[in-house]
Amino acid sequence: MKKLVYSLVVTLLAVLTSCASKMGELSPEYFTVTPQVLEAVGGKVPATINGKFPENYFNKKAIVEVTPVLRWQGGEAKGQPATFQGEKVEANNQTIYYKTGGNYTLRTSFDYRPEMAKSELFLDFVVRIGNKVMTIPSVKVADGVIATSELVNQTLENANVSLGADAFQRIIKDKREEQIMFLIQQANIRSNQMGAANSFTNEVKNVEGTSNQRISNIEISAYASPDGGVNLNKGLAEKRQDNTASLIEKNLKKSNIDADIDTRYTAQDWEGFQELVSKSNIQDKDLILRVLSMYSDPEEREREIKNISTVYRTLADDILPQLRRSRLTLNYEIIGKSDEEISTLARNNARELNNEELLYAATLTNDAAEQEAIYTQASRLFPNDYRAFNNLGKLAYEAGDLNKAEGLFRQALSKQDAPEVNNNLALVALAKGDKASAEQYLGKASGAKELSETMGNLYVAQGQYDRAVNAFGDAKTNSAALAQILAKDYNKARTTLHAIERPDAYTDYLMAVLGARTNNLQMATTHLQRALDQQPALKQKAATDLEFSKYFTNADFAAIVR
């Protein structure tokens, strides 16, 4: 009988020991995942897993390795494992007690792959007790992956590429100047100054007689040097003005030229005096300039300067005579070729155009083939200018040929390290998934008009959505709308999508996503149908896109993606 009891006790202890050492399947209720549906952010799929080992569960001698695994049909990706130990294990892992159990937090991240769109997140468990190794059944803890952020690779096709802009001006303002000089305290125009007056009149006649030039006005500015009293100089300067104006009016009348003449005089030309002194090598010029800054009263200035006796004679001989004058200014406009003339020459005889006119000609047409022909001509006629190569790259980018665009942008960069070219190379790098290179190019793109927009695209690719929204500002592109959707600014996203100048399939796809996120079934299905009509290849994506998971069983949605 004693032997039987002993045998039963040994058997019972063995069973109890076996149960204690065999850690069973864990219920999904012990785990929560943030986010509940995984989402790609900046090319990664992050997840925070809060787990629990329940009471009376964790073997005191066990070491448990927990590994997050994202599985899809035909593949899987493993995250960083975490290790836990029972209370009788001597190691440096987090200890879980048998009676009380324990909580833990596991942060993991996976490199995004398109196959993950239809995937599930599991936790795998490996248990080691002494020399024994066993597994606990895997536990599914989340679905995934929403990959809307990855649409940045497609929305970049709609991005604004920097143009190497022309500097064409149809009307160029120009001027010609002459000076009539006077003797001290005199206002009469001497015979030796008639040459300047006649030369000026001839300039006016030349402009008047040139078909593409137009006189704006003539200015006569008369001056007196700042020596002598204010009242004396005022009358002197006014007489010089009147005498000069009379002479020019007489000459123009003889030539039958009608032009506006504006006159003015300056009684004491302290400004001209200061300029001439500052440019001279006169001894003590710094002292003279200091006097000018210290005294504002004209008579006090004159008195203090005369007190500098060592230089006043030099001033009287070299500086003051240059201030006794009338300045004649002819303001006129040079009128360039008309748009029609430029377009015709660009097509038929590009050599008759200068570089600015030729680059401008490309902006007069919306035909990409014609623009390409013009920029090609410009690159041949003006091979050292980066803009034609850059603009050819812009056309290639907009046509979807990234490799050709990149080659042309690099040619442009070899001509000049221009901000526009660096901005465009950043766009190419982003489109190819090279965020590091894009960031380097953008560091040299300061001054490019589209810099903020391209920075917005980079921020989307990096998962910095609020910064992206700020960078895009009021830009109306697919990328800007994508950033606003990811930042959950749905009203702004709707406004942006409606205002896009060149909407495409991805414009409608984003509108469909926006409809799904705002629980607008009609909006989602209508725009999804439009997107698939433009690009049928999107049907496969839409069918598994978890943005539309709430509609997977909806008949209308199923009919669209079938």
C-alpha positions in Angstrom: 0.0 0.0 0.0 2.9 2.4 0.9 4.5 1.6 -2.4 1.2 2.5 -4.2 0.9 5.8 -2.4 4.5 6.7 -3.1 4.0 5.9 -6.8 0.9 8.1 -7.0 2.7 11.0 -5.3 5.7 10.7 -7.7 3.3 10.6 -10.7 1.4 13.6 -9.4 4.6 15.6 -8.9 5.8 14.7 -12.4 2.5 15.9 -13.9 2.6 19.2 -11.9 6.2 19.8 -12.8 5.4 19.1 -16.5 2.5 21.5 -16.4 4.7 24.2 -14.7 7.4 23.8 -17.3 5.1 23.7 -20.3 4.0 27.3 -21.0 0.9 27.1 -23.1 -0.7 29.3 -25.9 -1.3 32.9 -25.0 -4.5 34.6 -25.8 -4.6 37.7 -28.1 -6.4 39.6 -25.4 -3.0 39.9 -23.6 -1.7 42.1 -26.4 -2.4 45.6 -27.8 -0.7 47.2 -30.7 -0.3 50.8 -31.7 -1.4 51.5 -34.3 -4.1 48.9 -34.5 -3.7 48.7 -38.2 0.0 49.1 -39.1 1.0 52.0 -41.3 4.1 52.8 -43.4 5.8 56.0 -42.2 9.0 57.3 -43.9 9.7 54.0 -45.5 9.3 52.1 -42.2 6.4 50.2 -40.6 6.7 51.0 -36.9 4.7 49.3 -34.1 4.5 49.5 -30.4 3.4 46.2 -28.7 2.2 46.1 -25.2 2.1 42.5 -23.9 1.4 40.6 -20.7 2.4 37.3 -19.3 -0.5 36.3 -17.0 -0.4 35.1 -13.4 0.8 31.6 -12.7 2.2 31.2 -16.2 5.9 32.1 -16.5 8.1 29.2 -15.6 10.6 30.2 -12.9 13.5 28.6 -14.8 12.4 29.7 -18.3 14.0 32.1 -20.8 11.5 33.3 -23.4 12.4 35.1 -26.6 9.6 37.1 -28.2 10.0 38.1 -31.9 7.6 40.2 -33.8 7.1 38.9 -37.3 5.2 40.5 -40.2 3.9 37.8 -42.5 2.4 37.9 -46.0 1.8 35.4 -48.7 5.2 34.1 -49.7 7.3 36.0 -47.2 7.9 37.5 -43.8 10.0 40.2 -42.1 11.3 39.8 -38.5 11.7 42.6 -36.0 14.1 42.9 -33.1 13.4 40.2 -30.5 13.1 40.8 -26.8 14.1 38.3 -24.1 12.5 37.6 -20.7 13.5 35.3 -17.8 11.9 33.5 -14.9 12.7 34.5 -11.4 15.2 31.7 -10.8 17.3 32.5 -13.9 20.5 34.4 -13.4 20.8 36.7 -16.4 20.2 40.4 -17.4 16.8 40.1 -19.1 13.5 41.5 -17.7 12.3 39.2 -15.0 8.7 37.9 -15.1 7.4 36.3 -11.8 5.4 33.2 -11.9 2.7 34.2 -9.5 2.2 37.8 -10.6 3.1 37.6 -14.2 4.3 40.9 -15.8 3.8 43.5 -18.5 6.2 44.6 -21.2 6.5 47.0 -24.1 8.1 46.0 -27.3 8.9 48.6 -30.0 9.7 47.3 -33.5 10.0 48.5 -37.1 10.1 46.9 -40.5 11.4 48.2 -43.8 8.4 48.7 -45.9 7.8 46.5 -48.9 4.7 46.6 -51.2 3.8 43.0 -50.4 3.1 44.1 -46.8 -0.2 45.7 -47.9 -1.9 42.4 -47.2 -0.1 41.1 -44.1 -0.5 40.2 -40.5 1.7 40.9 -37.4 2.5 37.9 -35.2 4.5 37.3 -32.1 6.7 34.2 -32.1 7.8 32.7 -28.8 10.8 30.4 -28.2 11.1 28.9 -24.7 14.3 27.6 -23.2 14.3 25.7 -19.9 17.7 24.2 -19.2 18.7 22.3 -22.3 15.1 22.0 -23.5 13.9 24.3 -26.3 10.2 24.5 -27.2 7.8 26.9 -28.9 4.6 28.6 -27.9 2.0 29.0 -30.7 2.4 32.3 -32.5 -0.2 35.0 -31.7 -1.6 37.3 -34.3 -1.7 40.8 -32.8 -2.4 43.2 -35.7 -3.2 43.6 -39.4 -1.3 45.8 -41.9 -0.1 47.7 -43.7 -1.7 51.0 -44.7 0.8 52.4 -47.2 -0.7 55.7 -48.2 2.5 57.6 -47.4 4.3 55.5 -50.0 2.2 57.3 -52.7 4.7 60.1 -52.4 6.7 58.1 -55.0 3.8 58.5 -57.5 2.7 62.0 -56.5 6.2 63.3 -57.2 5.2 62.8 -60.9 2.9 65.8 -60.4 5.5 67.9 -58.6 6.5 71.3 -60.0 10.0 71.2 -61.5 12.2 74.3 -61.4 12.5 76.2 -64.7 15.7 77.9 -65.7 13.8 81.1 -66.4 14.6 83.6 -69.1 15.5 87.2 -68.4 13.7 88.5 -71.5 12.5 92.1 -71.2 10.4 93.5 -74.0 11.0 97.0 -72.8 14.5 97.9 -71.5 15.0 101.2 -69.9 18.2 103.0 -70.8 19.6 106.5 -70.5 22.3 108.8 -72.0 24.0 111.7 -70.1 26.0 114.8 -70.8 27.2 117.7 -68.6 27.5 121.4 -69.3 30.1 123.0 -67.0 30.0 126.6 -65.7 32.6 129.0 -64.3 32.3 130.1 -60.7 29.4 132.4 -60.0 28.4 132.4 -63.7 25.3 130.9 -65.4 26.0 131.7 -69.1 26.7 128.7 -71.4 30.1 129.2 -72.9 31.0 128.4 -76.5 33.3 125.5 -75.4 30.3 123.8 -73.8 28.1 123.9 -76.9 29.6 120.6 -78.0 28.1 118.8 -75.1 24.7 120.3 -75.8 24.9 119.4 -79.5 26.1 115.9 -78.7 23.2 115.4 -76.3 20.8 116.7 -79.0 22.2 114.2 -81.5 21.6 111.4 -79.0 17.9 112.5 -78.7 17.6 112.6 -82.5 19.1 109.1 -82.8 16.6 107.6 -80.3 13.7 109.5 -81.9 14.7 108.1 -85.3 15.1 104.5 -84.2 11.9 102.4 -84.7 12.3 100.2 -81.6 13.3 103.1 -79.3 11.0 105.5 -77.5 11.9 108.7 -75.5 10.5 108.7 -72.0 11.6 112.2 -71.0 14.6 114.6 -70.7 15.8 115.7 -67.3 17.8 118.9 -66.7 19.4 119.1 -63.2 21.4 122.2 -62.5 23.8 122.7 -59.5 25.9 125.2 -57.7 28.9 124.3 -55.7 28.5 124.7 -51.9 30.9 127.6 -51.6 29.2 131.0 -51.3 26.0 131.9 -49.6 22.8 129.9 -49.9 20.8 132.8 -51.5 23.5 133.5 -54.0 23.8 129.8 -55.0 20.1 129.4 -55.2 19.7 132.1 -57.8 22.8 130.9 -59.6 21.6 127.3 -59.8 18.2 128.4 -61.0 19.7 130.5 -63.8 21.9 127.6 -64.9 18.7 125.5 -65.1 16.8 128.0 -67.1 19.7 128.7 -69.5 20.3 125.0 -70.1 16.6 124.3 -70.7 16.3 127.2 -73.1 19.2 125.9 -75.2 18.0 122.3 -75.3 14.4 123.3 -76.1 15.8 125.5 -79.0 17.8 122.6 -80.4 14.9 120.1 -80.1 12.6 122.6 -81.9 15.0 122.9 -84.8 14.9 119.1 -85.1 11.1 118.9 -84.8 11.4 116.7 -81.7 8.6 117.0 -79.1 9.8 115.6 -75.7 8.9 116.2 -72.1 11.6 118.2 -70.3 11.7 118.1 -66.5 13.9 120.6 -64.7 15.2 121.0 -61.2 18.1 122.7 -59.5 20.1 122.2 -56.3 21.4 125.4 -54.7 24.3 123.8 -52.8 25.4 120.4 -54.0 26.7 118.9 -50.7 25.8 115.4 -51.9 28.0 115.7 -55.0 30.7 117.3 -52.9 30.7 114.4 -50.4 30.9 111.8 -53.2 33.8 113.5 -55.0 35.7 113.9 -51.7 35.2 110.3 -50.7 36.6 109.1 -54.1 39.6 111.5 -54.0 43.0 111.2 -52.5 42.9 114.6 -50.9 44.9 115.0 -47.7 42.6 115.1 -44.6 39.6 113.8 -46.6 38.4 111.9 -43.5 38.4 115.1 -41.6 36.3 116.8 -44.3 33.8 113.9 -44.3 33.6 114.0 -40.6 32.7 117.7 -40.7 29.9 116.9 -43.2 28.5 114.3 -40.8 28.8 116.6 -37.8 27.1 119.7 -39.2 23.8 119.9 -41.1 23.6 123.7 -41.4 25.1 124.7 -44.8 26.8 127.9 -43.7 28.3 126.1 -40.7 29.6 123.3 -42.9 31.2 125.8 -45.3 32.8 127.7 -42.5 34.3 124.6 -40.8 35.7 123.3 -44.1 37.3 126.6 -44.9 39.0 126.4 -41.5 40.9 123.4 -42.8 43.2 125.7 -44.6 45.7 123.0 -45.6 43.2 121.4 -48.0 40.8 124.2 -48.9 42.9 125.3 -51.9 42.9 121.8 -53.3 39.1 121.6 -52.8 38.7 125.0 -54.6 40.9 123.8 -57.5 39.9 120.2 -57.9 36.5 119.5 -56.4 34.3 122.6 -56.4 34.6 123.3 -60.2 33.2 119.8 -60.9 30.0 120.8 -59.1 29.2 123.9 -61.2 27.2 122.1 -63.8 24.0 121.2 -65.5 23.4 117.4 -66.0 21.4 116.4 -69.1 19.7 113.0 -69.0 17.8 111.4 -71.8 15.6 108.6 -70.5 14.3 106.2 -73.2 13.0 102.7 -73.8 14.3 100.0 -76.1 11.3 98.0 -77.3 12.0 94.3 -78.1 10.5 91.9 -80.6 6.8 91.0 -80.4 5.7 87.5 -79.2 4.7 86.7 -82.8 8.1 87.7 -84.2 9.9 85.7 -81.5 7.8 82.6 -82.1 8.3 82.7 -85.8 12.0 83.2 -85.5 12.3 80.3 -83.0 10.7 78.0 -85.5 12.4 79.2 -88.6 15.6 81.1 -87.8 16.6 80.7 -84.2 20.0 82.2 -84.9 18.3 85.6 -85.2 17.3 85.5 -81.5 19.5 86.0 -78.5 19.5 83.5 -75.7 16.9 85.3 -73.5 14.6 85.6 -76.5 15.0 82.0 -77.4 14.3 80.8 -73.9 11.3 83.1 -73.7 10.0 81.6 -77.0 9.5 78.3 -75.3 7.1 79.9 -72.8 4.9 81.0 -75.6 3.7 77.5 -76.4 2.2 74.7 -74.3 3.3 72.0 -76.8 6.0 69.9 -75.1 7.4 68.8 -78.4 7.8 72.4 -79.6 9.3 73.4 -76.3 11.8 70.6 -76.6 12.8 71.7 -80.1 13.3 75.3 -78.9 15.4 74.3 -75.8 17.4 71.9 -78.0 18.3 74.8 -80.3 19.2 77.0 -77.3 21.5 74.3 -75.9 23.3 74.2 -79.3 23.5 77.9 -79.9 24.4 78.7 -76.3 26.1 75.6 -74.9 27.6 77.3 -71.9 24.2 78.3 -70.4 22.7 75.8 -68.0 19.1 76.8 -68.5 18.3 75.0 -71.8 19.7 71.7 -70.4 17.8 72.1 -67.2 14.6 72.9 -69.0 15.0 69.9 -71.3 15.4 67.8 -68.1 12.2 69.4 -66.8 10.3 68.2 -69.9 11.8 64.7 -69.5 10.8 64.6 -65.8 7.3 65.6 -66.6 7.1 62.9 -69.3 8.1 60.3 -66.7 11.6 59.6 -68.0 13.6 60.0 -64.8 16.9 58.6 -66.2 16.9 61.1 -69.1 15.9 63.9 -66.8 18.7 63.1 -64.4 21.2 63.0 -67.3 20.1 66.4 -68.5 20.1 67.9 -65.0 23.7 66.7 -64.6 24.6 68.4 -67.8 23.1 71.6 -66.6 24.9 71.2 -63.3 28.2 71.0 -65.1 27.5 74.4 -66.6 26.5 76.1 -63.4 25.8 74.9 -59.8 22.4 76.6 -60.0 19.7 76.4 -57.3 17.1 75.3 -59.8 19.2 72.4 -61.0 19.9 71.2 -57.5 16.2 71.3 -56.6 15.4 69.2 -59.7 18.1 66.7 -58.9 16.6 66.4 -55.4 13.2 65.6 -57.0 14.8 62.9 -59.1 16.6 61.5 -56.0 13.3 61.4 -54.1 11.5 59.7 -57.0 14.2 57.0 -56.9 13.9 56.6 -53.1 17.3 58.2 -52.3 16.3 60.5 -49.5 19.9 61.2 -48.4 21.0 62.5 -51.8 17.8 64.6 -52.0 18.7 66.2 -48.7 22.2 67.0 -50.0 20.9 68.6 -53.2 18.4 70.7 -51.3 21.2 72.1 -49.2 22.4 73.8 -52.4 19.0 74.8 -53.8 18.4 78.0 -51.8 16.8 80.5 -54.1 14.9 78.0 -56.2 11.2 79.0 -56.4 10.1 75.4 -55.8 12.5 74.7 -52.9 9.7 74.7 -50.2 7.6 72.4 -52.3 10.5 69.9 -52.8 11.3 70.1 -49.1 7.7 69.2 -48.5 8.1 66.1 -50.6 11.2 65.2 -48.6 9.4 65.6 -45.3 6.6 63.3 -46.6 9.2 60.7 -47.5 10.7 61.1 -44.1 7.3 60.8 -42.3 7.4 64.4 -41.0 3.9 65.2 -42.0 3.2 68.5 -40.1 6.5 69.9 -41.4 5.5 68.8 -44.9 2.2 70.7 -44.7 4.0 73.8 -43.5 6.6 73.5 -46.3 4.0 73.1 -49.0 2.1 76.1 -47.9 -0.5 76.9 -50.6 1.0 74.6 -53.3 -1.7 72.8 -55.3 -0.1 69.4 -56.0 -0.8 65.8 -55.3 2.1 65.7 -52.9 0.8 68.7 -50.9 -2.6 67.0 -50.7 -1.0 63.7 -49.6 0.8 65.5 -46.8 -2.4 67.1 -45.6 -4.2 63.7 -45.6 -1.4 62.1 -43.6 -1.5 65.0 -41.2 -5.3 64.6 -41.0 -6.0 68.1 -42.3 -8.8 66.8 -44.5 -10.5 70.1 -45.3 -7.3 71.5 -46.6 -6.6 68.4 -48.6 -10.0 68.5 -50.3 -9.4 72.2 -51.3 -5.9 71.3 -52.6 -7.1 68.4 -54.7 -9.9 70.4 -56.3 -7.4 73.1 -57.3 -4.7 70.9 -58.9 -3.9 72.3 -62.4 -3.0 68.9 -64.0 -5.1 66.3 -62.2 -4.2 62.7 -62.9 -5.1 59.2 -61.7 -3.4 59.8 -58.3 -5.4 63.0 -57.8 -8.6 60.9 -57.9 -7.0 58.1 -55.9 -6.2 60.5 -53.1 -9.7 61.9 -53.3 -11.0 58.4 -52.9 -8.8 57.9 -49.8 -10.1 61.2 -48.5 -13.6 60.0 -49.0 -12.9 56.8 -47.1 -11.3 58.6 -44.2 -14.2 61.0 -43.9 -16.8 58.2 -44.2 -18.1 59.4 -47.6 -18.8 56.3 -49.6 -20.0 58.1 -52.7 -16.9 60.3 -52.8 -14.7 57.3 -52.3 -16.2 55.1 -55.0 -16.7 57.9 -57.5 -13.1 59.0 -57.4 -11.7 55.5 -57.2 -13.6 54.6 -60.4 -12.1 57.7 -62.1 -8.6 56.7 -60.9 -9.0 53.2 -62.2 -10.4 54.4 -65.5 -7.2 56.5 -66.0 -4.8 53.9 -64.7 -6.2 50.3 -64.5 -3.1 49.0 -62.9 -4.2 50.7 -59.6 -7.1 48.2 -59.4 -4.8 45.6 -57.7 -3.6 48.2 -55.1 -7.1 49.4 -54.4 -8.4 45.8 -53.8 -6.0 45.3 -50.9 -5.6 48.9 -49.7 -6.6 49.0 -46.0 -7.7 52.6 -46.5 -10.8 51.0 -48.0 -11.1 48.1 -45.6 -14.5 49.3 -44.3 -15.8 48.9 -47.9 -14.3 45.5 -48.7 -17.7 43.9 -48.3 -19.6 46.7 -50.0 -21.1 45.6 -53.4 -20.3 48.9 -55.2 -16.7 48.9 -54.0 -16.3 45.2 -54.9 -17.7 45.9 -58.4 -15.1 48.6 -59.0 -12.1 46.6 -58.0 -13.3 43.2 -59.4 
